[in-house]
Amino acid sequence: MFWQTSRFRIDLSRPQVMGIVNVTPDSFSDGGHHATAVQALRHAEQLLAQGADLLDIGGESTRPGSPAVSLEDELARVLPVVRDAVHLGVPVSVDTYKPEVMQAVLDLGADVINDIWALRQPGAREVVARHPLCGVCLMHMHRDPQTMQVQPLEGDVIPAVNAFLQQELDRLLALGVAPERVVLDAGVGFGKTVEQNFALLARQSELAVQGLPWLAGWSRKSSLGAVTQLPVEQRLVPSTTAAVLAVDRGARVVRVHDVQETRAALQVWQAVRDAEKPRIQQKA
């Protein structure tokens, strides 16, 4: 299985670790730590040294209740970082829902558009369709960042996520975008209850949309805090645990803040999988 992006054809036979680079003053977990272009690029280089396979750069916080950022501010935050990051030798993803930002970062050589709105903003789908190869991640979100946790999704989350993403995928494919360019994200924490978020993990094998690969974003999420009673800065162990569980249930990309620890945990997981292969082959 491969993920086709602007400059890279990513082999998803091994789970990929996507390192988060927030160029924001108000992110829920690390807001302000990397708010300048220099700080953000230094952080990106650190994540690569720790083993990140991809970088995900974002200029607008999408935590529950977060205010929208103007187009001008988002461009000012993101473009200087992307301009340098595309020379670091790994795929660069940009977390944005604004079509103008999408076009600008793709013009700079970005590889992936990671959109919490699943390209539902006017013109976003067309920007991606016009680009011959860029990768895209479509995410499920109930309502919007300002209201998603005020009135979270009701009912069984699995069919709701599957139906929504199938619908948005069909709209994108109708514009000629190849399925191998698309990865899906169930949107942990985006308009869902704690119980629904853990249902997404427990029943991850039921998430199925045309056999496409899935990205899991559990890092430091509030649901982990709800079950552990740990503040956001102490959620390293729950985050790495959730990442490994997600990969074990089929996720091909994990979006994380703590790259080194996640990479180490996945190396243990891989060693166990490798040790199981001879026994599985013998039974076959």
Secondary structure, DSSP 8 states (H G I E B T S, - for coil): -EEE-SS-EEETTS-EEEEEEE--S--TTTTTTT-SHHHHHHHHHHHHHTT-SEEEEESS--STT-----HHHHHHHHHHHHHHHTTSSS-EEEE---HHHHHHHHHTT--EEEETTTT-STTHHHHHHHSSS-EEEEE--SS-TTTTTTS---S-HHHHHHHHHHHHHHHHHTTT--GGGEEEE--TTSS--HHHHHHHHHTGGG--STT--EEE--TT-HHHHHHH---GGG-HHHHHHHHHHHHHTT-SEEEES-HHHHHHHHHHHHHHHHHHHHHHHHH-
